[in-house]
């Protein structure tokens, strides 16, 4: 896995600010919420993963370079 640089992480934080709404497009995890699930961003960690409180109760993060979500607000 490639870890993003500091500038990239800051860009992700600007694109996905705390409180914005997202929709899951792709997540490669057996415990992933269904594609199309919406949630609220609670932060972006130091390796660029978008931390989400999914509407179905899941708390899995969207991993940088692996998973995909989009803003929907």
PDB file as gemmi writes it, atoms N, CA and C in Angstrom:
CRYST1    1.000    1.000    1.000  90.00  90.00  90.00 P 1                      
ATOM      1  N   UNK A   1       0.851  -1.188   0.000  1.00  0.00           N  
ATOM      2  CA  UNK A   1       0.000   0.000   0.000  1.00  0.00           C  
ATOM      3  C   UNK A   1       0.890   1.241   0.000  1.00  0.00           C  
ATOM      4  N   UNK A   2       0.567   2.180  -0.852  1.00  0.00           N  
ATOM      5  CA  UNK A   2       1.272   3.457  -0.883  1.00  0.00           C  
ATOM      6  C   UNK A   2       0.596   4.433   0.065  1.00  0.00           C  
ATOM      7  N   UNK A   3       1.391   5.063   0.912  1.00  0.00           N  
ATOM      8  CA  UNK A   3       0.844   6.053   1.825  1.00  0.00           C  
ATOM      9  C   UNK A   3       0.990   7.434   1.205  1.00  0.00           C  
ATOM     10  N   UNK A   4      -0.046   8.252   1.324  1.00  0.00           N  
ATOM     11  CA  UNK A   4       0.009   9.587   0.720  1.00  0.00           C  
ATOM     12  C   UNK A   4       0.915  10.523   1.515  1.00  0.00           C  
ATOM     13  N   UNK A   5       1.434  11.529   0.829  1.00  0.00           N  
ATOM     14  CA  UNK A   5       2.235  12.551   1.493  1.00  0.00           C  
ATOM     15  C   UNK A   5       1.359  13.516   2.269  1.00  0.00           C  
ATOM     16  N   UNK A   6       2.007  14.366   3.035  1.00  0.00           N  
ATOM     17  CA  UNK A   6       1.297  15.329   3.877  1.00  0.00           C  
ATOM     18  C   UNK A   6       0.382  16.238   3.060  1.00  0.00           C  
ATOM     19  N   UNK A   7       0.855  16.690   1.899  1.00  0.00           N  
ATOM     20  CA  UNK A   7       0.052  17.579   1.058  1.00  0.00           C  
ATOM     21  C   UNK A   7      -1.204  16.869   0.550  1.00  0.00           C  
ATOM     22  N   UNK A   8      -1.058  15.598   0.194  1.00  0.00           N  
ATOM     23  CA  UNK A   8      -2.203  14.822  -0.283  1.00  0.00           C  
ATOM     24  C   UNK A   8      -3.236  14.650   0.829  1.00  0.00           C  
ATOM     25  N   UNK A   9      -2.764  14.331   2.037  1.00  0.00           N  
ATOM     26  CA  UNK A   9      -3.675  14.159   3.176  1.00  0.00           C  
ATOM     27  C   UNK A   9      -4.423  15.464   3.449  1.00  0.00           C  
ATOM     28  N   UNK A  10      -3.724  16.583   3.387  1.00  0.00           N  
ATOM     29  CA  UNK A  10      -4.379  17.880   3.606  1.00  0.00           C  
ATOM     30  C   UNK A  10      -5.427  18.135   2.526  1.00  0.00           C  
ATOM     31  N   UNK A  11      -5.135  17.737   1.302  1.00  0.00           N  
ATOM     32  CA  UNK A  11      -6.111  17.876   0.221  1.00  0.00           C  
ATOM     33  C   UNK A  11      -7.348  17.028   0.452  1.00  0.00           C  
ATOM     34  N   UNK A  12      -7.145  15.815   0.952  1.00  0.00           N  
ATOM     35  CA  UNK A  12      -8.277  14.933   1.266  1.00  0.00           C  
ATOM     36  C   UNK A  12      -9.117  15.563   2.376  1.00  0.00           C  
ATOM     37  N   UNK A  13      -8.459  16.121   3.383  1.00  0.00           N  
ATOM     38  CA  UNK A  13      -9.189  16.770   4.486  1.00  0.00           C  
ATOM     39  C   UNK A  13     -10.024  17.948   3.990  1.00  0.00           C  
ATOM     40  N   UNK A  14      -9.508  18.686   3.020  1.00  0.00           N  
ATOM     41  CA  UNK A  14     -10.274  19.812   2.455  1.00  0.00           C  
ATOM     42  C   UNK A  14     -11.443  19.311   1.616  1.00  0.00           C  
ATOM     43  N   UNK A  15     -11.243  18.200   0.922  1.00  0.00           N  
ATOM     44  CA  UNK A  15     -12.299  17.637   0.079  1.00  0.00           C  
ATOM     45  C   UNK A  15     -13.398  16.955   0.888  1.00  0.00           C  
ATOM     46  N   UNK A  16     -13.021  16.401   2.052  1.00  0.00           N  
ATOM     47  CA  UNK A  16     -13.962  15.663   2.900  1.00  0.00           C  
ATOM     48  C   UNK A  16     -13.930  16.218   4.323  1.00  0.00           C  
ATOM     49  N   UNK A  17     -14.454  17.439   4.516  1.00  0.00           N  
ATOM     50  CA  UNK A  17     -14.442  18.025   5.861  1.00  0.00           C  
ATOM     51  C   UNK A  17     -15.389  17.294   6.811  1.00  0.00           C  
ATOM     52  N   UNK A  18     -15.086  17.386   8.095  1.00  0.00           N  
ATOM     53  CA  UNK A  18     -15.950  16.785   9.111  1.00  0.00           C  
ATOM     54  C   UNK A  18     -17.377  17.294   8.911  1.00  0.00           C  
ATOM     55  N   UNK A  19     -18.319  16.370   8.931  1.00  0.00           N  
ATOM     56  CA  UNK A  19     -19.728  16.709   8.798  1.00  0.00           C  
ATOM     57  C   UNK A  19     -20.283  16.575   7.398  1.00  0.00           C  
ATOM     58  N   UNK A  20     -19.414  16.469   6.381  1.00  0.00           N  
ATOM     59  CA  UNK A  20     -19.953  16.331   5.028  1.00  0.00           C  
ATOM     60  C   UNK A  20     -20.513  14.926   4.843  1.00  0.00           C  
ATOM     61  N   UNK A  21     -21.419  14.813   3.892  1.00  0.00           N  
ATOM     62  CA  UNK A  21     -22.066  13.535   3.607  1.00  0.00           C  
ATOM     63  C   UNK A  21     -21.384  12.873   2.420  1.00  0.00           C  
ATOM     64  N   UNK A  22     -21.231  11.545   2.509  1.00  0.00           N  
ATOM     65  CA  UNK A  22     -20.615  10.769   1.443  1.00  0.00           C  
ATOM     66  C   UNK A  22     -21.467   9.545   1.125  1.00  0.00           C  
ATOM     67  N   UNK A  23     -21.218   9.001  -0.064  1.00  0.00           N  
ATOM     68  CA  UNK A  23     -21.864   7.761  -0.500  1.00  0.00           C  
ATOM     69  C   UNK A  23     -20.774   6.772  -0.878  1.00  0.00           C  
ATOM     70  N   UNK A  24     -20.906   5.535  -0.440  1.00  0.00           N  
ATOM     71  CA  UNK A  24     -19.923   4.504  -0.733  1.00  0.00           C  
ATOM     72  C   UNK A  24     -20.041   4.048  -2.185  1.00  0.00           C  
ATOM     73  N   UNK A  25     -18.913   4.076  -2.885  1.00  0.00           N  
ATOM     74  CA  UNK A  25     -18.852   3.616  -4.276  1.00  0.00           C  
ATOM     75  C   UNK A  25     -18.201   2.235  -4.350  1.00  0.00           C  
ATOM     76  N   UNK A  26     -17.105   2.052  -3.602  1.00  0.00           N  
ATOM     77  CA  UNK A  26     -16.382   0.769  -3.628  1.00  0.00           C  
ATOM     78  C   UNK A  26     -15.634   0.586  -2.316  1.00  0.00           C  
ATOM     79  N   UNK A  27     -15.722  -0.630  -1.758  1.00  0.00           N  
ATOM     80  CA  UNK A  27     -14.936  -0.969  -0.566  1.00  0.00           C  
ATOM     81  C   UNK A  27     -14.645  -2.465  -0.602  1.00  0.00           C  
ATOM     82  N   UNK A  28     -13.373  -2.808  -0.575  1.00  0.00           N  
ATOM     83  CA  UNK A  28     -12.949  -4.199  -0.643  1.00  0.00           C  
ATOM     84  C   UNK A  28     -12.762  -4.750   0.766  1.00  0.00           C  
ATOM     85  N   UNK A  29     -13.873  -5.071   1.412  1.00  0.00           N  
ATOM     86  CA  UNK A  29     -13.846  -5.589   2.784  1.00  0.00           C  
ATOM     87  C   UNK A  29     -15.096  -6.429   2.989  1.00  0.00           C  
ATOM     88  N   UNK A  30     -14.936  -7.585   3.576  1.00  0.00           N  
ATOM     89  CA  UNK A  30     -16.079  -8.478   3.813  1.00  0.00           C  
ATOM     90  C   UNK A  30     -17.134  -7.830   4.705  1.00  0.00           C  
ATOM     91  N   UNK A  31     -16.723  -6.909   5.562  1.00  0.00           N  
ATOM     92  CA  UNK A  31     -17.649  -6.241   6.479  1.00  0.00           C  
ATOM     93  C   UNK A  31     -18.149  -4.900   5.946  1.00  0.00           C  
ATOM     94  N   UNK A  32     -17.853  -4.599   4.693  1.00  0.00           N  
ATOM     95  CA  UNK A  32     -18.217  -3.297   4.109  1.00  0.00           C  
ATOM     96  C   UNK A  32     -19.723  -3.095   4.077  1.00  0.00           C  
ATOM     97  N   UNK A  33     -20.153  -1.853   4.271  1.00  0.00           N  
ATOM     98  CA  UNK A  33     -21.565  -1.552   4.068  1.00  0.00           C  
ATOM     99  C   UNK A  33     -21.905  -1.757   2.590  1.00  0.00           C  
ATOM    100  N   UNK A  34     -23.166  -1.938   2.266  1.00  0.00           N  
ATOM    101  CA  UNK A  34     -23.543  -2.097   0.861  1.00  0.00           C  
ATOM    102  C   UNK A  34     -23.172  -0.852   0.034  1.00  0.00           C  
ATOM    103  N   UNK A  35     -22.799  -1.088  -1.209  1.00  0.00           N  
ATOM    104  CA  UNK A  35     -22.531   0.013  -2.131  1.00  0.00           C  
ATOM    105  C   UNK A  35     -23.766   0.915  -2.157  1.00  0.00           C  
ATOM    106  N   UNK A  36     -23.538   2.214  -2.133  1.00  0.00           N  
ATOM    107  CA  UNK A  36     -24.639   3.176  -2.124  1.00  0.00           C  
ATOM    108  C   UNK A  36     -25.008   3.653  -0.728  1.00  0.00           C  
ATOM    109  N   UNK A  37     -24.459   3.004   0.305  1.00  0.00           N  
ATOM    110  CA  UNK A  37     -24.727   3.440   1.675  1.00  0.00           C  
ATOM    111  C   UNK A  37     -24.167   4.836   1.871  1.00  0.00           C  
ATOM    112  N   UNK A  38     -24.927   5.669   2.564  1.00  0.00           N  
ATOM    113  CA  UNK A  38     -24.483   7.034   2.843  1.00  0.00           C  
ATOM    114  C   UNK A  38     -24.049   7.150   4.298  1.00  0.00           C  
ATOM    115  N   UNK A  39     -23.196   8.149   4.544  1.00  0.00           N  
ATOM    116  CA  UNK A  39     -22.706   8.368   5.890  1.00  0.00           C  
ATOM    117  C   UNK A  39     -22.168   9.775   6.064  1.00  0.00           C  
ATOM    118  N   UNK A  40     -21.718  10.050   7.283  1.00  0.00           N  
ATOM    119  CA  UNK A  40     -21.199  11.368   7.647  1.00  0.00           C  
ATOM    120  C   UNK A  40     -19.721  11.242   8.004  1.00  0.00           C  
ATOM    121  N   UNK A  41     -18.903  12.109   7.397  1.00  0.00           N  
ATOM    122  CA  UNK A  41     -17.466  12.097   7.662  1.00  0.00           C  
ATOM    123  C   UNK A  41     -17.208  12.597   9.084  1.00  0.00           C  
ATOM    124  N   UNK A  42     -16.383  11.840   9.818  1.00  0.00           N  
ATOM    125  CA  UNK A  42     -16.000  12.252  11.170  1.00  0.00           C  
ATOM    126  C   UNK A  42     -14.529  12.641  11.240  1.00  0.00           C  
ATOM    127  N   UNK A  43     -13.814  12.499  10.114  1.00  0.00           N  
ATOM    128  CA  UNK A  43     -12.421  12.922  10.066  1.00  0.00           C  
ATOM    129  C   UNK A  43     -11.654  12.216   8.968  1.00  0.00           C  
ATOM    130  N   UNK A  44     -10.407  12.640   8.798  1.00  0.00           N  
ATOM    131  CA  UNK A  44      -9.467  11.987   7.883  1.00  0.00           C  
ATOM    132  C   UNK A  44      -8.205  11.718   8.697  1.00  0.00           C  
ATOM    133  N   UNK A  45      -7.756  10.467   8.709  1.00  0.00           N  
ATOM    134  CA  UNK A  45      -6.580  10.137   9.522  1.00  0.00           C  
ATOM    135  C   UNK A  45      -5.282  10.496   8.798  1.00  0.00           C  
ATOM    136  N   UNK A  46      -4.157  10.242   9.446  1.00  0.00           N  
ATOM    137  CA  UNK A  46      -2.853  10.648   8.924  1.00  0.00           C  
ATOM    138  C   UNK A  46      -2.384   9.859   7.710  1.00  0.00           C  
ATOM    139  N   UNK A  47      -3.071   8.764   7.366  1.00  0.00           N  
ATOM    140  CA  UNK A  47      -2.714   8.031   6.152  1.00  0.00           C  
ATOM    141  C   UNK A  47      -3.774   8.219   5.059  1.00  0.00           C  
ATOM    142  N   UNK A  48      -4.628   9.230   5.236  1.00  0.00           N  
ATOM    143  CA  UNK A  48      -5.572   9.614   4.194  1.00  0.00           C  
ATOM    144  C   UNK A  48      -6.876   8.851   4.160  1.00  0.00           C  
ATOM    145  N   UNK A  49      -7.115   7.981   5.124  1.00  0.00           N  
ATOM    146  CA  UNK A  49      -8.389   7.261   5.163  1.00  0.00           C  
ATOM    147  C   UNK A  49      -9.484   8.193   5.658  1.00  0.00           C  
ATOM    148  N   UNK A  50     -10.624   8.167   4.959  1.00  0.00           N  
ATOM    149  CA  UNK A  50     -11.772   8.983   5.349  1.00  0.00           C  
ATOM    150  C   UNK A  50     -12.574   8.175   6.369  1.00  0.00           C  
ATOM    151  N   UNK A  51     -12.664   8.709   7.581  1.00  0.00           N  
ATOM    152  CA  UNK A  51     -13.396   8.028   8.651  1.00  0.00           C  
ATOM    153  C   UNK A  51     -14.863   8.444   8.569  1.00  0.00           C  
ATOM    154  N   UNK A  52     -15.745   7.441   8.482  1.00  0.00           N  
ATOM    155  CA  UNK A  52     -17.164   7.698   8.230  1.00  0.00           C  
ATOM    156  C   UNK A  52     -18.033   6.993   9.256  1.00  0.00           C  
ATOM    157  N   UNK A  53     -19.057   7.671   9.712  1.00  0.00           N  
ATOM    158  CA  UNK A  53     -20.124   7.046  10.508  1.00  0.00           C  
ATOM    159  C   UNK A  53     -21.236   6.754   9.501  1.00  0.00           C  
ATOM    160  N   UNK A  54     -21.284   5.510   9.039  1.00  0.00           N  
ATOM    161  CA  UNK A  54     -22.261   5.111   8.027  1.00  0.00           C  
ATOM    162  C   UNK A  54     -23.658   5.063   8.626  1.00  0.00           C  
ATOM    163  N   UNK A  55     -24.649   5.379   7.805  1.00  0.00           N  
ATOM    164  CA  UNK A  55     -26.039   5.428   8.264  1.00  0.00           C  
ATOM    165  C   UNK A  55     -26.541   4.072   8.753  1.00  0.00           C  
ATOM    166  N   UNK A  56     -25.908   2.973   8.318  1.00  0.00           N  
ATOM    167  CA  UNK A  56     -26.348   1.649   8.762  1.00  0.00           C  
ATOM    168  C   UNK A  56     -25.657   1.213  10.064  1.00  0.00           C  
ATOM    169  N   UNK A  57     -24.856   2.116  10.659  1.00  0.00           N  
ATOM    170  CA  UNK A  57     -24.203   1.813  11.928  1.00  0.00           C  
ATOM    171  C   UNK A  57     -22.753   1.383  11.809  1.00  0.00           C  
ATOM    172  N   UNK A  58     -22.285   1.104  10.615  1.00  0.00           N  
ATOM    173  CA  UNK A  58     -20.894   0.698  10.421  1.00  0.00           C  
ATOM    174  C   UNK A  58     -19.957   1.879  10.663  1.00  0.00           C  
ATOM    175  N   UNK A  59     -18.723   1.560  11.011  1.00  0.00           N  
ATOM    176  CA  UNK A  59     -17.731   2.600  11.237  1.00  0.00           C  
ATOM    177  C   UNK A  59     -16.464   2.387  10.427  1.00  0.00           C  
ATOM    178  N   UNK A  60     -16.527   1.571   9.374  1.00  0.00           N  
ATOM    179  CA  UNK A  60     -15.335   1.312   8.572  1.00  0.00           C  
ATOM    180  C   UNK A  60     -14.910   2.556   7.808  1.00  0.00           C  
ATOM    181  N   UNK A  61     -13.601   2.799   7.782  1.00  0.00           N  
ATOM    182  CA  UNK A  61     -13.054   3.935   7.052  1.00  0.00           C  
ATOM    183  C   UNK A  61     -12.882   3.594   5.576  1.00  0.00           C  
ATOM    184  N   UNK A  62     -12.894   4.625   4.754  1.00  0.00           N  
ATOM    185  CA  UNK A  62     -12.645   4.494   3.322  1.00  0.00           C  
ATOM    186  C   UNK A  62     -11.134   4.620   3.137  1.00  0.00           C  
ATOM    187  N   UNK A  63     -10.466   3.510   2.831  1.00  0.00           N  
ATOM    188  CA  UNK A  63      -9.005   3.462   2.759  1.00  0.00           C  
ATOM    189  C   UNK A  63      -8.480   4.160   1.511  1.00  0.00           C  
ATOM    190  N   UNK A  64      -7.518   5.051   1.720  1.00  0.00           N  
ATOM    191  CA  UNK A  64      -6.884   5.780   0.618  1.00  0.00           C  
ATOM    192  C   UNK A  64      -6.267   4.796  -0.379  1.00  0.00           C  
ATOM    193  N   UNK A  65      -6.573   4.991  -1.660  1.00  0.00           N  
ATOM    194  CA  UNK A  65      -5.996   4.172  -2.715  1.00  0.00           C  
ATOM    195  C   UNK A  65      -6.632   2.813  -2.895  1.00  0.00           C  
ATOM    196  N   UNK A  66      -7.560   2.441  -2.028  1.00  0.00           N  
ATOM    197  CA  UNK A  66      -8.201   1.123  -2.107  1.00  0.00           C  
ATOM    198  C   UNK A  66      -9.706   1.228  -2.295  1.00  0.00           C  
ATOM    199  N   UNK A  67     -10.340   2.017  -1.461  1.00  0.00           N  
ATOM    200  CA  UNK A  67     -11.796   2.165  -1.473  1.00  0.00           C  
ATOM    201  C   UNK A  67     -12.166   3.503  -2.109  1.00  0.00           C  
ATOM    202  N   UNK A  68     -13.460   3.705  -2.341  1.00  0.00           N  
ATOM    203  CA  UNK A  68     -13.890   4.912  -3.011  1.00  0.00           C  
ATOM    204  C   UNK A  68     -15.245   5.367  -2.480  1.00  0.00           C  
ATOM    205  N   UNK A  69     -15.333   6.657  -2.194  1.00  0.00           N  
ATOM    206  CA  UNK A  69     -16.613   7.268  -1.846  1.00  0.00           C  
ATOM    207  C   UNK A  69     -16.689   8.606  -2.572  1.00  0.00           C  
ATOM    208  N   UNK A  70     -17.881   9.199  -2.575  1.00  0.00           N  
ATOM    209  CA  UNK A  70     -18.044  10.517  -3.185  1.00  0.00           C  
ATOM    210  C   UNK A  70     -18.891  11.373  -2.278  1.00  0.00           C  
ATOM    211  N   UNK A  71     -18.635  12.671  -2.310  1.00  0.00           N  
ATOM    212  CA  UNK A  71     -19.462  13.609  -1.542  1.00  0.00           C  
ATOM    213  C   UNK A  71     -20.848  13.652  -2.167  1.00  0.00           C  
ATOM    214  N   UNK A  72     -21.846  13.759  -1.331  1.00  0.00           N  
ATOM    215  CA  UNK A  72     -23.210  13.806  -1.854  1.00  0.00           C  
ATOM    216  C   UNK A  72     -24.015  14.926  -1.203  1.00  0.00           C  
ATOM    217  N   UNK A  73     -23.318  15.977  -0.715  1.00  0.00           N  
ATOM    218  CA  UNK A  73     -24.049  17.099  -0.132  1.00  0.00           C  
ATOM    219  C   UNK A  73     -23.831  18.362  -0.918  1.00  0.00           C  
TER     220      UNK A  73                                                      
END                                                                             
